[in-house]
Amino acid sequence: MTQLHLPIQRTRVRLILSSTALLLVGLLSLFNGPITSARSGVRRIVRVEGELEIAYEDSHGHSRLVYFVKTATKKFEVKFSRTPAQTLRTGMHVTLTGVQNTATLELNSGEVVETSGAPLVAANALGQHRVLVVMVNFQDKQTQPFTVAQAQSVMFGTTSDFYREASYGQTWLTGDVYGWYTIPVSSTTCDTTAISNYAQQAAVAAGANIASYDHVVYAFPQNACTWQGRGSVGGSPSQAWINEWFELGIVGHELGHNLGLYHSRSMDCGAVSIGGTCSTDEYGDVFDLMGAANSAHFNSYQKERLGWMNAGSNPPITTVTASGTWFGYHGLGYLFRVFTLHGQHCDRSTYFESDLGERLQSLGERSNRGSSVTDHMSLANGGSTFQARKLVRRVHE
């Protein structure tokens, strides 16, 4: 009889152990997701702490904003379920909790726990900015689309002049150009990490001190990357990648991202200024280098964020709170604007009005394009409640 009971006891033990194991697996899954290896590609919930990296990839009429977090051993691309705050910057130390799928981390919300900060825009946006340009080509494409002298002229001539003018003499560029160097990377790939690593190694071997620069720019002949420029949003030093087209419209735009700026967009809400059904154009500000322009000034919102306006002795911004005729002084000494406001939604008008004069001045169109600017302003403001007349008038110093 005893022998007949032994199998039953073993069965009960097996059942108890199996139930306990299932309970433990269930409890663990509540906290950690599926108990599987990330290398197998199966998703699991993880908590990651590391340094944030944000970059814009800009091509003609299209852009992509990418986020990464770098830990001590790995780099994850971060996917947000909703648009994250524009207060995030490259170099922030953050803690993220999300679903890991191999090298991707998917966040259930746009929230990021910041454990140590980085400035919203470059901490030293004023004054001299040191730039290192490193020119490299590829093992299968050793062309040199521009010379060292041309790179120096674009960066420390044209682009520096643009920043000096747009900042009212408060920001300019100095630095060095290294290269050309051939790196062990194929032009048939788009590996920005490999490009930057090998470029820095070559420059350091030639005597460059990376830590002495505020920005590092990598220039190379056209490769498999589908964008013309890629720039980190912030960073110390910041980084930019220029794919063949080394010119102000691309170089200056990416340096704007390096200073911490996002794009200058437009919103069209149809018959109303703001509200209802609206569409957004990522490069919609056609009078701004951070929008669709190739040479025009940053708008006043961007300038204020960089400390170029409305701070100390910088050109002031006046908040308009009532309808009427207002006179705006440009601050450069030879432009002023006359415009009339109608309606109550005037809080945005200071940006439109002060920007347009600068933009026309930088394009060399000081007095004969008032009607087109008025049309632009009406379109950009989506059926604005204010209008402009004789927006820019040249006066003698």
C-alpha positions as CSV (number, residue, x, y, z in Angstrom):
1,M,0.0,0.0,0.0
2,T,2.8,2.4,0.8
3,Q,4.2,1.9,-2.7
4,L,0.8,2.9,-4.2
5,H,0.9,6.3,-2.4
6,L,4.4,7.4,-3.4
7,P,3.5,8.5,-7.0
8,I,0.7,10.6,-5.6
9,Q,3.0,12.4,-3.2
10,R,5.5,13.1,-6.0
11,T,2.7,14.4,-8.2
12,R,1.5,16.8,-5.5
13,V,5.1,18.0,-4.9
14,R,5.4,18.7,-8.7
15,L,2.1,20.5,-8.7
16,I,3.1,22.7,-5.8
17,L,6.5,23.5,-7.2
18,S,5.0,24.3,-10.6
19,S,2.4,26.6,-9.1
20,T,5.0,28.4,-7.1
21,A,7.2,28.8,-10.2
22,L,4.3,30.2,-12.2
23,L,3.4,32.6,-9.4
24,L,7.0,33.9,-9.3
25,V,7.2,34.3,-13.0
26,G,3.9,36.2,-12.9
27,L,5.1,38.5,-10.2
28,L,8.4,39.2,-11.8
29,S,6.7,40.0,-15.1
30,L,4.7,42.7,-13.4
31,F,7.9,44.4,-12.5
32,N,10.4,43.5,-15.2
33,G,8.3,42.5,-18.2
34,P,9.0,39.2,-20.0
35,I,12.0,37.3,-18.5
36,T,13.9,37.1,-21.8
37,S,17.2,38.2,-23.2
38,A,17.2,41.6,-24.9
39,R,19.6,40.1,-27.5
40,S,16.8,37.8,-28.7
41,G,14.8,40.9,-29.7
42,V,12.0,40.3,-27.2
43,R,10.6,43.4,-25.5
44,R,11.1,44.0,-21.7
45,I,10.7,46.9,-19.3
46,V,14.0,48.4,-18.2
47,R,15.3,51.4,-16.3
48,V,18.2,53.2,-18.0
49,E,20.4,55.9,-16.7
50,G,22.8,57.8,-18.9
51,E,23.6,60.8,-21.0
52,L,21.0,62.2,-23.5
53,E,21.9,62.9,-27.1
54,I,19.5,64.8,-29.4
55,A,20.2,65.6,-33.1
56,Y,18.4,67.0,-36.1
57,E,18.9,65.4,-39.5
58,D,18.1,68.0,-42.1
59,S,17.5,67.4,-45.8
60,H,15.7,69.6,-48.4
61,G,12.2,70.0,-47.1
62,H,12.4,67.2,-44.6
63,S,13.9,66.6,-41.2
64,R,14.1,64.0,-38.5
65,L,14.7,64.6,-34.8
66,V,16.4,61.7,-33.1
67,Y,17.0,60.9,-29.4
68,F,19.6,58.6,-27.8
69,V,20.7,57.7,-24.3
70,K,24.2,56.5,-23.8
71,T,25.0,54.4,-20.8
72,A,28.4,53.1,-19.7
73,T,28.1,50.1,-22.0
74,K,25.4,50.7,-24.5
75,K,23.6,53.3,-26.7
76,F,19.8,53.2,-27.0
77,E,17.6,55.1,-29.5
78,V,14.7,56.6,-27.5
79,K,11.2,56.6,-29.0
80,F,8.6,58.8,-27.4
81,S,4.9,58.1,-27.5
82,R,4.3,61.9,-27.6
83,T,6.4,64.9,-28.4
84,P,8.9,65.5,-25.6
85,A,9.6,68.9,-24.1
86,Q,11.9,71.2,-26.0
87,T,13.8,71.8,-22.8
88,L,15.8,68.6,-23.4
89,R,19.3,69.1,-24.5
90,T,22.3,67.0,-25.5
91,G,24.5,66.3,-22.4
92,M,21.7,66.0,-19.9
93,H,22.1,63.1,-17.4
94,V,18.7,61.4,-17.4
95,T,16.9,58.3,-16.0
96,L,14.4,56.6,-18.4
97,T,12.0,53.8,-17.8
98,G,10.6,52.1,-20.9
99,V,10.2,49.0,-23.1
100,Q,13.5,47.8,-24.5
101,N,13.6,46.1,-27.9
102,T,17.2,45.3,-28.7
103,A,18.8,48.8,-29.0
104,T,15.6,50.8,-28.9
105,L,13.9,52.1,-25.7
106,E,10.2,53.0,-26.1
107,L,8.8,55.3,-23.5
108,N,5.1,55.1,-22.6
109,S,5.0,58.8,-22.0
110,G,7.1,61.8,-23.0
111,E,8.4,62.2,-19.4
112,V,12.1,62.1,-18.7
113,V,13.6,62.3,-15.2
114,E,16.6,64.6,-15.4
115,T,19.2,64.0,-12.7
116,S,21.6,66.7,-13.8
117,G,21.1,69.6,-16.1
118,A,22.4,71.2,-19.3
119,P,21.5,74.8,-20.3
120,L,18.5,75.3,-22.5
121,V,20.8,77.1,-25.0
122,A,24.5,77.3,-25.1
123,A,25.8,78.6,-21.7
124,N,28.3,80.8,-23.6
125,A,26.1,81.9,-26.5
126,L,27.7,85.3,-26.4
127,G,31.3,86.0,-27.4
128,Q,33.8,84.0,-29.3
129,H,32.9,80.4,-30.3
130,R,35.8,78.1,-31.1
131,V,35.0,75.7,-33.9
132,L,37.1,72.7,-35.1
133,V,36.4,71.6,-38.7
134,V,37.6,68.1,-39.6
135,M,37.4,67.1,-43.2
136,V,37.4,63.3,-43.9
137,N,36.7,61.1,-46.9
138,F,36.1,57.3,-47.2
139,Q,38.2,54.3,-48.1
140,D,36.1,53.8,-51.2
141,K,35.6,57.5,-52.0
142,Q,38.6,59.7,-51.5
143,T,37.3,62.8,-53.2
144,Q,37.8,66.3,-51.7
145,P,34.7,68.4,-52.7
146,F,36.2,71.6,-51.3
147,T,39.6,72.9,-50.2
148,V,40.9,73.8,-46.8
149,A,40.8,77.5,-47.8
150,Q,37.2,77.2,-48.9
151,A,36.2,75.6,-45.6
152,Q,38.0,78.3,-43.7
153,S,36.2,81.0,-45.8
154,V,32.8,79.5,-45.3
155,M,33.1,78.8,-41.5
156,F,35.2,81.7,-40.3
157,G,34.2,84.2,-43.0
158,T,30.7,83.9,-44.3
159,T,29.2,82.0,-41.3
160,S,31.0,83.9,-38.7
161,D,29.9,87.2,-40.4
162,F,26.3,86.0,-40.3
163,Y,26.4,85.2,-36.6
164,R,28.1,88.5,-35.8
165,E,25.5,90.5,-37.7
166,A,22.5,88.5,-36.4
167,S,23.7,88.8,-32.8
168,Y,24.4,92.5,-33.1
169,G,28.1,91.9,-32.8
170,Q,27.8,89.7,-29.8
171,T,28.7,86.2,-31.2
172,W,31.4,85.2,-33.8
173,L,33.4,82.1,-34.8
174,T,37.1,81.3,-34.7
175,G,39.0,78.1,-34.9
176,D,40.8,75.6,-37.2
177,V,40.4,73.3,-40.1
178,Y,42.1,69.9,-40.2
179,G,42.2,67.4,-43.0
180,W,41.7,65.9,-45.5
181,Y,42.0,62.4,-43.8
182,T,40.9,59.1,-45.3
183,I,39.1,57.0,-42.6
184,P,38.3,53.3,-42.6
185,V,34.6,53.8,-43.3
186,S,32.6,53.0,-46.4
187,S,30.7,55.7,-48.2
188,T,27.9,53.1,-48.7
189,T,27.0,53.3,-45.0
190,C,25.7,56.2,-42.8
191,D,27.5,55.7,-39.5
192,T,27.9,59.1,-37.8
193,T,29.5,57.5,-34.8
194,A,32.3,56.0,-36.8
195,I,32.8,59.2,-38.8
196,S,33.1,61.3,-35.6
197,N,35.3,58.8,-33.8
198,Y,37.8,58.4,-36.7
199,A,37.8,62.1,-37.5
200,Q,38.6,63.0,-34.0
201,Q,41.4,60.4,-33.8
202,A,42.9,61.8,-37.0
203,A,42.7,65.4,-35.8
204,V,44.2,64.6,-32.4
205,A,47.0,62.7,-34.0
206,A,47.7,65.9,-36.0
207,G,47.8,68.0,-32.8
208,A,44.2,69.1,-32.2
209,N,43.0,69.5,-28.7
210,I,39.3,68.6,-28.9
211,A,38.6,70.0,-25.4
212,S,39.6,73.5,-26.5
213,Y,36.7,73.9,-28.9
214,D,33.0,74.6,-28.4
215,H,31.9,72.9,-31.6
216,V,33.3,70.1,-33.7
217,V,32.1,69.9,-37.4
218,Y,32.8,66.9,-39.6
219,A,32.8,67.5,-43.3
220,F,32.9,64.7,-45.9
221,P,31.9,63.9,-49.5
222,Q,28.4,62.7,-50.2
223,N,27.7,59.3,-48.7
224,A,24.8,57.0,-48.0
225,C,23.3,59.5,-45.4
226,T,20.1,60.9,-46.9
227,W,20.5,64.3,-45.2
228,Q,22.7,67.3,-46.0
229,G,23.4,68.3,-42.4
230,R,23.1,66.7,-39.0
231,G,23.5,68.7,-35.8
232,S,23.3,67.9,-32.1
233,V,20.9,70.1,-30.1
234,G,23.3,71.4,-27.6
235,G,26.4,69.5,-26.4
236,S,29.8,70.3,-25.0
237,P,31.4,70.2,-27.4
238,S,28.5,70.1,-29.8
239,Q,28.8,68.1,-33.0
240,A,27.7,68.7,-36.6
241,W,28.0,66.5,-39.7
242,I,28.0,68.2,-43.1
243,N,27.3,65.8,-46.1
244,E,29.2,67.4,-49.1
245,W,27.4,70.8,-49.1
246,F,29.7,73.1,-47.0
247,E,27.8,76.4,-47.3
248,L,26.1,78.9,-45.0
249,G,22.6,77.6,-45.4
250,I,23.6,74.2,-44.0
251,V,26.6,75.0,-41.8
252,G,24.9,78.0,-40.1
253,H,21.7,76.0,-39.6
254,E,23.4,73.1,-37.9
255,L,25.4,75.5,-35.7
256,G,22.0,76.9,-34.6
257,H,21.0,73.5,-33.4
258,N,24.4,73.2,-31.7
259,L,23.6,76.4,-29.7
260,G,20.4,74.7,-28.6
261,L,17.8,75.9,-31.1
262,Y,15.0,73.9,-32.6
263,H,13.4,74.7,-36.0
264,S,11.5,77.9,-36.8
265,R,8.2,76.5,-37.8
266,S,4.9,78.0,-39.0
267,M,1.3,77.1,-38.1
268,D,-1.7,77.7,-40.3
269,C,-5.1,77.6,-38.6
270,G,-7.1,78.8,-41.5
271,A,-9.5,81.6,-40.8
272,V,-8.4,82.0,-37.1
273,S,-5.1,83.0,-35.6
274,I,-4.7,80.0,-33.3
275,G,-7.3,77.3,-32.7
276,G,-9.4,74.9,-34.6
277,T,-7.7,72.7,-37.1
278,C,-4.1,73.7,-37.6
279,S,-1.2,72.4,-39.8
280,T,2.4,72.9,-39.0
281,D,5.3,73.3,-41.4
282,E,8.6,72.2,-39.9
283,Y,10.6,74.7,-41.9
284,G,7.7,77.1,-42.3
285,D,9.4,80.4,-41.3
286,V,10.8,81.3,-44.8
287,F,12.5,84.4,-43.4
288,D,14.7,82.5,-40.9
289,L,17.9,80.4,-41.2
290,M,16.4,78.0,-38.7
291,G,13.4,77.7,-41.1
292,A,13.5,77.6,-44.9
293,A,15.8,80.6,-45.5
294,N,19.5,80.2,-46.6
295,S,20.8,83.4,-45.1
296,A,18.2,85.4,-43.2
297,H,18.4,86.2,-39.5
298,F,17.0,84.0,-36.7
299,N,13.6,85.3,-35.6
300,S,13.4,87.3,-32.4
301,Y,12.1,84.4,-30.3
302,Q,15.3,82.5,-31.2
303,K,17.5,85.5,-30.6
304,E,16.0,86.2,-27.2
305,R,16.7,82.6,-26.2
306,L,20.3,83.0,-27.2
307,G,20.6,86.2,-25.2
308,W,21.0,88.4,-28.3
309,M,17.8,90.4,-27.5
310,N,16.0,91.7,-24.5
311,A,18.8,91.3,-22.1
312,G,21.1,94.0,-20.7
313,S,22.1,96.5,-23.3
314,N,20.8,94.2,-26.1
315,P,17.9,95.4,-28.4
316,P,14.7,95.3,-26.3
317,I,11.4,93.5,-27.1
318,T,8.3,95.5,-26.3
319,T,5.1,93.6,-25.4
320,V,2.1,95.1,-27.2
321,T,-1.0,95.0,-25.1
322,A,-3.4,97.3,-27.0
323,S,-4.4,98.3,-30.5
324,G,-2.7,101.3,-32.1
325,T,0.2,102.6,-34.1
326,W,3.6,101.6,-32.8
327,F,7.1,102.5,-33.8
328,G,9.8,99.9,-33.5
329,Y,13.5,100.7,-33.4
330,H,15.7,98.0,-35.0
331,G,18.7,98.7,-32.8
332,L,21.3,98.7,-35.7
333,G,20.9,102.4,-36.3
334,Y,19.5,102.6,-39.8
335,L,16.1,100.8,-39.8
336,F,12.8,101.5,-38.3
337,R,9.3,100.1,-38.8
338,V,5.8,101.7,-38.8
339,F,2.9,99.3,-38.4
340,T,-0.7,99.3,-37.3
341,L,-2.3,96.7,-35.0
342,H,-5.9,95.7,-35.0
343,G,-7.7,93.5,-32.5
344,Q,-6.6,92.1,-29.1
345,H,-4.3,89.1,-30.0
346,C,-1.2,91.2,-30.2
347,D,1.1,89.3,-27.9
348,R,2.9,87.7,-30.8
349,S,3.2,90.9,-32.9
350,T,6.5,92.0,-31.5
351,Y,8.2,88.9,-32.9
352,F,6.7,89.4,-36.4
353,E,7.4,93.1,-36.5
354,S,10.9,93.2,-35.2
355,D,11.9,90.1,-37.2
356,L,10.8,91.2,-40.6
357,G,12.9,94.3,-40.7
358,E,16.0,92.3,-39.8
359,R,15.2,89.7,-42.4
360,L,14.7,92.3,-45.2
361,Q,17.8,94.1,-44.2
362,S,19.9,90.9,-44.3
363,L,18.4,90.0,-47.7
364,G,19.1,93.5,-49.0
365,E,15.4,94.3,-49.5
366,R,14.9,97.4,-47.4
367,S,12.1,99.4,-49.0
368,N,10.5,97.8,-52.0
369,R,8.9,94.6,-50.7
370,G,6.4,95.8,-48.1
371,S,3.4,94.3,-49.8
372,S,5.0,90.8,-50.0
373,V,6.0,90.9,-46.4
374,T,2.5,91.9,-45.4
375,D,1.2,89.0,-47.3
376,H,3.7,86.7,-45.6
377,M,2.8,88.0,-42.2
378,S,-0.9,87.5,-42.8
379,L,-0.2,84.0,-44.0
380,A,2.2,83.1,-41.2
381,N,-0.2,84.4,-38.6
382,G,-3.1,82.4,-40.0
383,G,-5.6,85.2,-40.7
384,S,-4.0,87.6,-38.3
385,T,-5.9,90.2,-36.3
386,F,-3.2,92.7,-37.1
387,Q,-1.8,94.1,-40.4
388,A,1.4,95.9,-41.3
389,R,1.9,99.0,-43.4
390,K,5.1,100.4,-44.7
391,L,6.8,97.8,-42.7
392,V,10.4,98.8,-43.4
393,R,11.6,102.3,-44.3
394,R,15.3,103.2,-44.8
395,V,16.5,106.2,-42.9
396,H,19.9,108.0,-43.0
397,E,22.3,107.7,-40.2
